[in-house]
């Protein structure tokens, strides 16, 4: 949230700010943010006064009470307000109060609306060895890799950011600013959020790791990291860095190919387990670090397994989904 551009009415309508003023929550954030933005001192004082003057709780307000508040706002805008000493107060202050009240009124209406009409999500999942193409409500296309899933609101609106939650791997081709919908598009994962404005990119999210390859356009990761076409980034808990890898390796799955170049066998095995549900074991731990270069059709992983055994002269035993190299 970019609070640096907020005015008093904006702060008064912000849920986090109101919670801090009225309940003392979110104190750590606001007590560190305020000293860092001394130019907002006067604005914050006005906003605090607005919240205290208009204090009401949106989760308890009734429709009748909201109508009464609306009536008071209309009266405030239409009639002059005179103090007891017949001095006319600053008109801008009352317009600010009306604006803040309107924001809070809208928040109350939206809360009741959401409570009465729960948001319905669409959930799409692929099985082991399966890929799927999904068209989102805005026309964006998502190509899901095997053993992956996405979820998103069934109905998209102009007011809410277009958002998709990803688990696994997917390639996104996002529609830019579709008519009647919010211009922003986000891909959300537990530790990484990607903000998009019309672009094409690949996202891998497994085992607390995220790999992002941007092919077209521009994306912003976690509200701070800009990526340009051709950039590849790796994210893990507490770290992120640029990848020195072949982009073709990250997107070969789109062409239904498995592609590895100088990849340790243990990493090849992990990908095969993720995609096909295999359980791969190496009798000799030293074998796990041997490097493998090869390619095969994604529809027939047995080709790649045999190639791994042949290149390093290993014996392979398979019992259903369990594969042992020795």
N, C-alpha and C positions, 0 to 999 in steps of 0.2 A: 504494500500500500504506500503510495507516494503522498505522505502527509504534508510535505513541504509546500504543496500548492493549495492546501485547504484554507478556507476562510472560516469565520466563526460558525456560520450555519452548517457548514460541512462537518466540522468537528462535533457539533451538537447532534447531528444525525448519525454519527458513527457509533456502532455498537460497542467497540472496544473502549472508546473515549467515555461514553456514557457509563459503562460498567466501572471504569476507574473512578469517575467522579462520584457516582452514587453508591458503589459497593466496595471500592478499594481494590478490585481485581485488576490484573494486568499492570500492577504498580511498577514492577521491575522495568517493563518496556517504557512506560511514560516518564518515569523518573530519570531514565537515561536519555530519552529522546528530547525532552524539554531543554536541558542545559546545552544540548548540541545545536539547538535552533533558537537562539535568543531573540531573533527577529520576529518570532511568533508569540512573544510574551503577551502583548496586548490582545492579540487575536484569541489566545487560549483563555485569558481572563474573561473575555466576552462570552466565549463558548461555554465556559464553566458556569457563568451566571445564567445563561440560557437553559442549560440542563437542569440546574437547581430550580429555576423558575417554572419550568415546564415538566417537572418530574412526574412521570407516570410510567407504569410498567406495561409494555406491549403484550406480555403474555397473560395479562389479567384484564385488559380493557374489553368492554363489551361494545357491540355495535351502536347501542344507544349513546354510550359515552363518547364514542368517536364522532357521532353526528353532532353532539354538543360541542366538542372541540372544534369541529369544522365551522360551526356557527360562530363560535367566538373568534376564530381567525377571520371570517368574513366581516364581522363587526369591527374588528381591530383595523382592517384595511379600509373600511368604508367611512368610519366615524372618527373625528378628531378626539384625541385624548387630552384632558386638561388636568393639571395637578391642582391641589388645594390652594396653592398660592397663585393660581391662574397663569403659571408659566407653562408654555407649550414644550413638551419634551422633544428630544431629538427624534425626528420622524424615522431616520434610517435604523435606529435601534429597534423600533417596533416592526419594521419590515423584516429585520433579521430574526426577531422572535417569531414572526409569522412563518418565515421560511423554515426555521428549525422545527416549529410545531408541525408544519406540513410534512417534513421529512419523517418525524416520529409517527405521525398519523399514517403515512404510507407504510412504515415498518410494521405498525400494528395490523393494518389490513392484510399485508403480505403474510404476516405470521399466521393469522386466522385462516387465510386462504390455503397456505401450505398445510396447516393442521387438518383442514377438512379434505384436501386433495393431495394425498401423498405422491411424491415424485416417483414415477414408474421408470425403472431402468431396463435397458436391453442388455443381455449378457450373451456373448458369442464365444464359443470355445472350440478349439481343434483338438483332435485326438492324436495319438502317436502316429507319425508318418503322414499326417494329413495337413494340407494347407487350405486356406479359404480366403476368398475375396469378399469384403463387406463394404457396402455403400452406406455412408452415414447420412443422417437427415439433411445435411447441408450439401450433399453431393460429393463430399470428400471420399476417397477410396482408401481402404486399409487392406493390405494383404497380410494375413496372419500366417506365421510359420507354424510348424507342428508343435503340439503340446503348449499352446499359448491361448490367451484369452483377453478380451476387452469388454468393458462395460461403459455405458453412457446413457444419459437421460433419453427416454423414448421421444419426448417432445422438446424441441429446441426453440428458444425465444430470442427476441432482440435484446432483452434485458440481461440475460445470463451468458457468461462466457461459454463457448462451445468446449466441452471437456470430455476426454476419454481416459479411462484408467486402463493401464496395460500391465499384463503379467506374461512374460515370455518374450517373443520377438515379433516385430511387425514392421512393415514398410508403409509409410504414410504419404499420400499425395493429397494435400489439403487445398480446398477451395478458398480463394482469396476474397474476403469481405462479401459473402453472399448476401443478396438483397433480403432485407427483413430479419437478418440474424446478426448477432454480435460479431464484430470484426475479429476479435481475438479467439484463438484456438489453443487449447492446452492438452498436453499428454502428461498424465500424472502417475507417479510411482512413489513408493514410500519415502525415498530420499532425494528424488530428482523430479523437478517439474520443468517441462519444456513448453515455452510459449512461442507460438507460430503465427505468421501472417502470410499464408499462401506459399507453400514450399513442398519439397520432396525430401524425405530423410528416412533412415533406417534406425530402429531402436532395438537393442538387445537388453533384456532385463531378466536375469536369472542369478540365483545364488548370491544375492546382495550385491551384484555387479551390474552396472549399466554401461553399454557402449553405444555411442551415438555417431552416425555418419550423416553429414549434411551434403546432399547432392545439388539442390537448387534452393534459392531464396535466402532467408535469414531466420535464425531461431535464437532465442535467449533462454539460457538454462539457469534455473534457480534465481531468476530476477536480476542476474548480474553478469553472467558469462555469455558474451556474444560469439556466435559461430558463423563462419562464412562457408560458401560452397567449397567442398573438398576437405573441410576440417573433420577430424575424427577425435573423439574424446572418450576417456575412460573415467568412470566414477565408482567409488567404493566408499564404505563408511569412513569418513574423516580424510578422504583424499580424492584428488582428481588430477589428471594429466593428459596430454595429447598422445594419441596412439601413433606409433610408427608401424603401420600395417598396410597391406594392399587392400584398397576399397573393394576390389572384386571378391575378396574372401568373405567380406561381411554381407554381401548381397547375392552370392552365388545361389543361395537357397531359393531366390525368386525365380531362377531359371530351372529349378528342380535339379540342382547339382550339389554335390558335396565336394568342397575344395579345401585342400590343406597344403601349406608350404612350410617346410621345416618346423612342423608342429610336434611337440612331445606326444608320445602315444597316450599318456594319461589324459591330456587335453582332448585328443581325438576321441578317446573313450567317453569322456564327460559329455561331449556334444552328441555322440550317438545314444547315450543314455537319455539325454534331454529330449531328443527328437523321436526316438523309437521305443523308449522304455526298457532298453537292454540293461542288464547288470553285468558289467565287464570286469573281470579280475585278471591280475597278472601274478603268476606264481613267484616270479623273481622281481623284486622291487626295482632292481637296476634297469629292467626292461621298460619301466614307465617313462624314463627320461630319453629313450631313443627317439630320434627325429623321424618324421614321416612326411613325404611329399606325394600327393596323389589326388586323383579326382574320380568321381563315379556318379552314377545316376541316383538321385534321392529316392526313386521308386524301388531301387534294388540295393539296399545297403550291404547285402552279402558280398557284392563285388569289392567294396572297399575293405571289408573285414578280411577277405582272402588276400587282398593286396598287402595289407598290414602284416599278415602272417608270412607271406612269400618274401617280402623285402627284407625282413629281419630273421628269416628262417626260424619261425616260431610254430609250434604246434597249437592248433585251435580246436577246442572242444565246445560244442553247443548243446545245451539242453533247454529247449524252448527259448526263453528270453535270457537265460544265463549263459555267458560266453567266457571261457577260460583260455588265456594264452599262457603257454609254458615252454 
